[in-house]
Amino acid sequence: MIAKLRGIIDNVGEDYCVIDVGGVGYLVFASAKTLSKLAVGAETTLRIETVVREDSISLFGFYDAWEKEWFNTLTKVQGVGAKVCLAILSVLSPLQLAQAVSAQDKNSFTRASGVGPKLAARIVTELKDKVVTVPTADMGKDLNMEISPQEEAADVADVIAAQQGDPNKLEDAISALVNLGYQRLEAYKAVNKAALQAPDADMAALIKLALKEFASKD
C-alpha cells in the first residue's frame, strides 16, 4: 500500500491532483483545503490513504496527519464514503470538525455536498465520544513545513479542557447565543474561549465574554 508520495505537482483539478514521482504520474484525490495548498510545478509531500475496491484502487492525499485521521474516522460512519468524506474535509478543517462533533452541530456537516440532515445527525451521534488526534508516529513531523499537527491538536485539548467542570453551564450559554441568532458552531467556539479565559465564570458572565469576542471580530 502507498502511504506517502513526494514529487512534483503536475496538475490540480477540482477534486484531485497529479503528482509526478520520478516520471510516474499518480492520480490523487484530495479535499479542497489540501488542493488549495498545492502549486503546479512545486515539490510536495502528501500522506496517502489507499482505498481498494473490487473494481478500483484509489489514492487519497492529505496535507497533514490530522486530516488523514479524520478521513479514516469519518469513513467508518455508515453512509460516509470516501468522496463524501472529502466534501466534508473541504468545508471543515480538522479543528472545526472536532468542535462540530463536540457541539453536536449537525448544521456544519450539512454544508458539505452529499450530506443531508439524517447523515449529519448520524455523524455527530456516532462520533460524539470520539477524540481524533494525530498518530504518535506522526507527532513532530511536518512534511511541508506548515502549521504543525501538534499545534492544531493543542487547540483541541483546550476545547476539551473547557468542557470540564460544568458542561451544562457551557451548553446553556451556547443555547442562549443561538437564540440570539448566532450559529451554533460560532457560539460554541466563543463560549469555550470565554471559559478558558474565566474558568469560574457563571453562565451570564460567559455570555458577556462571548459577546465581546463576537464584537471584537466585527
CORHU-V930090 format. One record per helix or strand of 3 or more residues. SS is the DSSP state (@ for helix, = for strand). FROM is the first residue (numbers start at 1). LEN is the number of residues. If there is no record, write none. Layout:
# CORHU-V930090
ss | from | len
SS | FROM | LEN
SS | FROM | LEN
This chain:
# CORHU-V930090
ss | from | len
= | 4 | 9
= | 16 | 6
= | 24 | 7
@ | 32 | 4
= | 43 | 10
= | 57 | 6
@ | 65 | 10
@ | 82 | 10
@ | 94 | 9
@ | 106 | 4
@ | 117 | 10
@ | 136 | 3
@ | 149 | 14
@ | 167 | 13
@ | 184 | 14
@ | 203 | 15
